[in-house]
């Protein structure tokens, strides 16, 4: 597959086969075959920027998640293991 890019003087240059040009726009990469993974990088970056704006809300959601996970782990795993160990002794 050949890549074309505009140079500073407005002309198109074609690099060696198998090598991408130094500067290629992300949307151009997304449209080319075999480069669909590039689309995910941009989406991930947008998602991370959105997380930054909701930092406080997400912190408390994370605390709530860890609390529920800790309660479930304790009640469903550790308590039965302790009872089993006590009965075994």
Backbone as ProteinMPNN parsed JSONL, in Angstrom:
{"seq_chain_A": "XXXXXXXXXXXXXXXXXXXXXXXXXXXXXXXXXXXXXXXXXXXXXXXXXXXXXXXXXXXXXXXXXXXXXXXXXXXXXXXXXXXXXXXXX", "coords_chain_A": {"N_chain_A": [[0.852, -1.167, 0.0], [0.55, 2.204, -0.801], [1.428, 5.324, 0.57], [0.403, 8.688, 0.571], [1.398, 11.986, 1.082], [1.115, 15.483, 1.821], [3.632, 17.79, 1.194], [5.554, 20.526, 2.576], [5.562, 22.383, 0.5], [3.222, 21.942, -0.797], [3.094, 19.919, -2.655], [2.626, 16.443, -3.445], [4.227, 13.698, -1.941], [5.656, 10.493, -2.352], [6.629, 8.074, -0.227], [9.116, 5.477, 0.349], [8.097, 2.128, -0.471], [6.135, 0.442, 1.961], [6.799, 2.048, 4.079], [5.632, 4.539, 6.219], [4.813, 8.003, 5.731], [6.417, 10.82, 7.341], [4.604, 12.634, 8.49], [1.307, 12.061, 8.862], [-2.12, 12.502, 8.713], [-4.426, 11.588, 11.305], [-7.076, 10.879, 10.611], [-6.728, 10.184, 7.981], [-5.209, 7.876, 8.216], [-7.077, 6.243, 9.44], [-8.845, 5.757, 7.402], [-7.498, 4.162, 5.652], [-6.748, 0.83, 4.575], [-6.002, -1.715, 6.959], [-5.255, -0.031, 8.98], [-7.068, 0.386, 10.958], [-6.819, 0.188, 13.669], [-5.755, 2.564, 14.535], [-7.846, 4.306, 14.871], [-8.936, 3.641, 17.314], [-7.075, 4.63, 19.117], [-7.346, 7.429, 19.109], [-9.969, 7.625, 20.061], [-9.631, 6.549, 22.6], [-7.984, 8.472, 23.762], [-9.709, 10.692, 23.781], [-11.604, 9.705, 25.551], [-10.087, 9.504, 27.883], [-9.556, 12.228, 28.335], [-12.144, 13.097, 28.894], [-12.567, 11.753, 31.273], [-10.888, 13.158, 32.958], [-12.24, 15.527, 33.465], [-14.32, 14.686, 35.045], [-13.285, 13.879, 37.463], [-13.623, 13.994, 40.367], [-16.197, 12.91, 40.774], [-15.872, 10.372, 39.689], [-13.902, 9.377, 41.359], [-15.294, 8.94, 43.775], [-17.112, 7.061, 42.887], [-15.345, 4.996, 42.35], [-14.432, 4.486, 44.955], [-16.823, 3.553, 46.085], [-17.192, 1.243, 44.537], [-14.912, -0.265, 45.311], [-15.538, -0.643, 47.992], [-17.896, -2.214, 47.922], [-16.84, -4.432, 46.561], [-14.939, -5.275, 48.449], [-16.579, -5.969, 50.636], [-18.102, -8.073, 49.534], [-16.036, -9.885, 48.877], [-14.991, -10.425, 51.397], [-17.248, -11.526, 52.724], [-18.016, -13.674, 51.072], [-15.742, -15.18, 50.546], [-13.497, -14.994, 52.467], [-14.725, -15.269, 55.075], [-16.114, -17.829, 54.893], [-13.78, -19.407, 54.476], [-12.382, -19.013, 56.881], [-14.216, -20.158, 58.724], [-14.173, -22.786, 57.741], [-11.487, -23.439, 58.254], [-11.458, -23.263, 61.059], [-13.277, -25.283, 61.757], [-11.892, -27.45, 60.765], [-9.72, -27.668, 62.451]], "CA_chain_A": [[0.0, 0.0, 0.0], [1.341, 3.421, -0.865], [0.915, 6.473, 1.306], [0.717, 9.976, -0.022], [1.253, 13.086, 2.023], [1.477, 16.781, 1.277], [4.837, 18.38, 1.765], [5.373, 21.939, 2.912], [5.329, 23.182, -0.698], [1.92, 21.605, -1.346], [3.176, 18.772, -3.556], [2.519, 15.136, -2.815], [5.422, 12.858, -2.048], [5.41, 9.081, -2.085], [7.812, 7.492, 0.386], [9.447, 4.121, -0.051], [7.024, 1.183, -0.157], [6.195, -0.165, 3.283], [7.132, 3.032, 5.097], [4.679, 5.631, 6.308], [5.471, 9.301, 5.744], [6.66, 11.346, 8.68], [3.39, 13.263, 9.014], [0.073, 11.614, 8.232], [-3.242, 12.822, 9.583], [-5.044, 10.405, 11.911], [-8.252, 10.463, 9.865], [-6.268, 9.5, 6.777], [-4.82, 6.521, 8.607], [-8.289, 5.476, 9.736], [-9.526, 5.396, 6.168], [-6.706, 3.22, 4.88], [-6.849, -0.561, 5.013], [-4.971, -2.167, 7.869], [-4.922, 0.968, 9.993], [-8.258, 0.664, 11.749], [-6.45, 0.282, 15.078], [-5.442, 3.958, 14.843], [-9.093, 4.941, 15.271], [-9.114, 3.376, 18.738], [-6.168, 5.465, 19.901], [-7.991, 8.736, 19.251], [-11.134, 7.471, 20.931], [-9.141, 6.342, 23.961], [-7.513, 9.757, 24.269], [-10.897, 11.509, 24.09], [-12.213, 9.126, 26.756], [-9.249, 9.904, 29.022], [-9.787, 13.652, 28.592], [-13.458, 13.215, 29.535], [-12.397, 11.304, 32.653], [-10.208, 14.205, 33.707], [-13.222, 16.517, 33.867], [-15.231, 14.094, 36.033], [-12.371, 13.215, 38.387], [-14.174, 13.851, 41.719], [-17.322, 11.965, 40.737], [-15.35, 9.028, 39.44], [-13.192, 8.942, 42.553], [-16.261, 8.385, 44.734], [-17.641, 5.827, 42.287], [-14.304, 3.991, 42.552], [-14.476, 4.143, 46.379], [-18.015, 2.715, 46.283], [-16.909, -0.056, 43.916], [-13.968, -0.988, 46.157], [-16.249, -1.02, 49.214], [-18.763, -3.36, 47.598], [-15.968, -5.562, 46.253], [-14.357, -5.733, 49.706], [-17.62, -6.632, 51.429], [-18.409, -9.354, 48.895], [-14.882, -10.783, 49.011], [-14.918, -10.851, 52.799], [-18.364, -12.382, 53.117], [-18.158, -14.881, 50.254], [-14.499, -15.953, 50.454], [-12.712, -15.089, 53.695], [-15.505, -15.813, 56.203], [-16.219, -19.286, 54.763], [-12.463, -20.016, 54.671], [-12.083, -19.009, 58.318], [-15.057, -21.194, 59.344], [-13.653, -24.089, 57.321], [-10.216, -23.657, 58.965], [-11.78, -23.493, 62.459], [-13.894, -26.631, 61.844], [-10.867, -28.436, 60.438], [-8.789, -27.794, 63.587]], "C_chain_A": [[0.895, 1.227, 0.0], [0.637, 4.519, -0.091], [1.286, 7.734, 0.542], [0.526, 11.033, 1.048], [1.665, 14.38, 1.348], [2.74, 17.256, 1.967], [4.577, 19.853, 2.021], [5.103, 22.804, 1.682], [4.016, 22.808, -1.404], [1.923, 20.436, -2.295], [3.034, 17.472, -2.765], [3.821, 14.379, -2.989], [5.032, 11.432, -1.711], [6.677, 8.483, -1.496], [8.066, 6.081, -0.123], [8.304, 3.181, 0.318], [7.235, 0.57, 1.227], [6.538, 0.803, 4.394], [6.106, 4.149, 5.055], [5.432, 6.957, 6.258], [5.593, 9.818, 7.178], [5.391, 11.931, 9.289], [2.189, 12.789, 8.204], [-1.048, 11.915, 9.207], [-3.908, 11.547, 10.063], [-6.256, 9.941, 11.124], [-7.876, 9.802, 8.545], [-5.864, 8.07, 7.09], [-6.045, 5.648, 8.853], [-8.976, 4.997, 8.469], [-8.771, 4.348, 5.366], [-6.848, 1.815, 5.448], [-5.706, -0.901, 5.948], [-4.609, -1.173, 8.943], [-6.12, 1.293, 10.866], [-7.944, 0.764, 13.23], [-6.111, 1.718, 15.474], [-6.679, 4.702, 15.333], [-9.306, 4.785, 16.77], [-8.234, 4.249, 19.607], [-6.79, 6.834, 20.139], [-9.195, 8.679, 20.171], [-10.703, 7.297, 22.373], [-8.654, 7.66, 24.564], [-8.668, 10.688, 24.622], [-11.556, 11.025, 25.367], [-11.409, 9.525, 27.994], [-9.421, 11.385, 29.357], [-11.131, 13.863, 29.279], [-13.376, 12.767, 30.999], [-11.783, 12.395, 33.524], [-11.198, 15.236, 34.228], [-14.17, 15.995, 34.942], [-14.467, 13.392, 37.138], [-12.989, 12.974, 39.76], [-15.313, 12.837, 41.756], [-16.829, 10.534, 40.566], [-14.545, 8.499, 40.613], [-14.163, 8.301, 43.541], [-16.935, 7.141, 44.177], [-16.638, 4.696, 42.477], [-14.274, 3.54, 44.012], [-15.67, 3.231, 46.657], [-17.793, 1.321, 45.705], [-15.986, -0.882, 44.801], [-14.625, -1.449, 47.45], [-17.12, -2.239, 48.978], [-17.914, -4.595, 47.309], [-15.356, -6.129, 47.525], [-15.36, -6.48, 50.567], [-17.939, -8.004, 50.841], [-17.263, -10.353, 49.042], [-14.793, -11.31, 50.432], [-16.018, -11.849, 53.125], [-18.437, -13.685, 52.329], [-16.892, -15.735, 50.191], [-13.834, -16.112, 51.821], [-13.48, -15.673, 54.87], [-15.702, -17.321, 56.048], [-14.868, -19.996, 54.944], [-12.09, -20.076, 56.15], [-12.91, -20.061, 59.033], [-14.571, -22.589, 58.99], [-12.377, -24.426, 58.074], [-10.455, -23.961, 60.448], [-12.359, -24.892, 62.634], [-12.863, -27.717, 61.592], [-9.954, -28.691, 61.639], [-9.328, -28.61, 64.696]], "O_chain_A": [[1.889, 1.276, 0.725], [-0.59, 4.624, -0.1], [2.359, 7.822, -0.056], [-0.419, 10.964, 1.834], [2.468, 14.376, 0.415], [2.884, 17.132, 3.183], [3.499, 20.363, 1.715], [4.477, 23.858, 1.802], [3.736, 23.309, -2.493], [0.856, 19.989, -2.714], [3.294, 17.428, -1.562], [4.439, 14.416, -4.053], [4.165, 11.203, -0.869], [7.694, 8.391, -2.183], [7.304, 5.561, -0.938], [7.615, 3.408, 1.313], [8.353, 0.226, 1.61], [6.565, 0.405, 5.559], [5.754, 4.644, 3.984], [6.578, 7.027, 6.701], [4.95, 9.31, 8.097], [5.131, 11.742, 10.477], [2.071, 13.082, 7.014], [-0.939, 11.616, 10.396], [-3.959, 10.55, 9.343], [-6.462, 8.737, 10.973], [-8.615, 8.957, 8.041], [-6.146, 7.156, 6.315], [-6.052, 4.464, 8.519], [-9.618, 3.947, 8.466], [-9.351, 3.71, 4.488], [-7.043, 1.635, 6.65], [-4.58, -0.44, 5.763], [-3.725, -1.45, 9.754], [-6.178, 2.372, 11.455], [-8.714, 1.36, 13.982], [-6.179, 2.051, 16.657], [-6.564, 5.633, 16.13], [-9.804, 5.701, 17.424], [-8.613, 4.577, 20.731], [-6.76, 7.341, 21.26], [-9.415, 9.589, 20.971], [-11.338, 7.837, 23.278], [-8.886, 7.93, 25.742], [-8.621, 11.389, 25.633], [-12.017, 11.829, 26.177], [-11.985, 9.846, 29.033], [-9.431, 11.757, 30.53], [-11.246, 14.719, 30.156], [-14.04, 13.34, 31.862], [-12.13, 12.529, 34.697], [-11.013, 15.768, 35.323], [-14.763, 16.786, 35.676], [-14.953, 12.408, 37.696], [-12.897, 11.862, 40.281], [-15.384, 12.006, 42.662], [-17.313, 9.611, 41.22], [-14.509, 7.289, 40.839], [-13.88, 7.233, 44.083], [-17.295, 6.247, 44.943], [-17.031, 3.559, 42.736], [-14.109, 2.352, 44.289], [-15.541, 2.245, 47.383], [-18.169, 0.326, 46.325], [-16.239, -2.066, 45.024], [-14.31, -2.527, 47.955], [-17.082, -3.193, 49.755], [-18.24, -5.689, 47.769], [-15.262, -7.348, 47.668], [-15.031, -7.506, 51.162], [-18.034, -8.987, 51.576], [-17.495, -11.533, 49.302], [-14.548, -12.497, 50.648], [-15.762, -12.892, 53.728], [-18.877, -14.701, 52.866], [-16.965, -16.905, 49.817], [-13.628, -17.234, 52.284], [-12.935, -16.501, 55.599], [-15.47, -18.047, 57.015], [-14.826, -21.085, 55.515], [-11.544, -21.076, 56.616], [-12.378, -20.793, 59.869], [-14.556, -23.477, 59.841], [-12.19, -25.568, 58.493], [-9.765, -24.795, 61.036], [-11.975, -25.611, 63.557], [-12.963, -28.804, 62.162], [-9.469, -29.808, 61.823], [-8.653, -28.797, 65.709]]}, "name": "protein", "num_of_chains": 1, "seq": "XXXXXXXXXXXXXXXXXXXXXXXXXXXXXXXXXXXXXXXXXXXXXXXXXXXXXXXXXXXXXXXXXXXXXXXXXXXXXXXXXXXXXXXXX"}
